[in-house]
Amino acid sequence: MIASLGEAEAYPADLQQLVTNLRLFDVDTAGAARLAAARATEPAEAWVEQVIRWTWSQLESEGAS
């Protein structure tokens, strides 16, 4: 929702918490690590969108198993 409003950059602490949370995942650890690292170079909205897509892909693959 934050990404769709174009306000993600207004929440730096929340974005950092998301980076921290990604590093704790035990599924697709390589994908989560790539996303965490990408936070340093990606614009906030684009990065949040990537996280959302990654999260949906994890849910879809979990549902398929």
VMD Tcl script that draws the C-alpha trace (Angstrom):
set ca {
  {0.00 0.00 0.00}
  {2.81 2.39 0.83}
  {4.40 1.69 -2.55}
  {1.15 2.34 -4.39}
  {0.86 5.71 -2.69}
  {4.36 6.66 -3.76}
  {5.38 7.42 -0.18}
  {7.76 4.60 0.65}
  {10.75 6.92 0.98}
  {8.91 8.75 3.76}
  {9.26 5.67 5.99}
  {13.02 5.00 6.26}
  {12.76 3.17 9.60}
  {10.08 0.86 8.22}
  {12.15 0.17 5.11}
  {15.16 -0.67 7.28}
  {12.98 -3.01 9.36}
  {11.93 -4.73 6.14}
  {15.61 -5.21 5.24}
  {16.23 -6.71 8.69}
  {13.22 -9.00 8.34}
  {14.36 -10.21 4.91}
  {17.66 -11.32 6.43}
  {15.75 -13.54 8.87}
  {13.84 -15.56 6.26}
  {14.66 -19.24 6.01}
  {12.94 -19.68 2.63}
  {14.63 -18.56 -0.58}
  {17.47 -17.13 1.47}
  {19.36 -16.16 -1.70}
  {16.37 -14.21 -3.00}
  {15.81 -12.53 0.36}
  {19.51 -11.61 0.58}
  {19.43 -10.12 -2.93}
  {16.43 -8.01 -1.99}
  {18.05 -6.85 1.24}
  {21.20 -5.82 -0.65}
  {19.19 -4.11 -3.39}
  {17.74 -1.68 -0.85}
  {21.03 0.25 -0.99}
  {20.68 0.99 -4.71}
  {17.01 0.80 -5.66}
  {14.53 3.67 -5.33}
  {12.22 3.03 -2.38}
  {9.02 2.45 -4.36}
  {10.69 0.13 -6.84}
  {12.31 -1.82 -4.03}
  {9.05 -2.22 -2.10}
  {7.41 -3.47 -5.30}
  {10.18 -6.08 -5.68}
  {9.65 -7.20 -2.08}
  {5.91 -7.51 -2.66}
  {6.44 -9.60 -5.82}
  {8.99 -11.80 -4.01}
  {6.58 -12.29 -1.10}
  {3.74 -13.32 -3.44}
  {6.04 -15.75 -5.23}
  {6.91 -17.36 -1.89}
  {3.24 -17.71 -1.00}
  {2.41 -19.16 -4.43}
  {5.23 -21.71 -4.27}
  {4.20 -22.69 -0.75}
  {0.64 -23.22 -1.93}
  {1.87 -25.36 -4.83}
  {3.70 -27.79 -2.55}
}
mol new
graphics top color blue
foreach p $ca { graphics top sphere $p radius 0.5 }
foreach p [lrange $ca 0 end-1] q [lrange $ca 1 end] { graphics top cylinder $p $q radius 0.2 }
display resetview
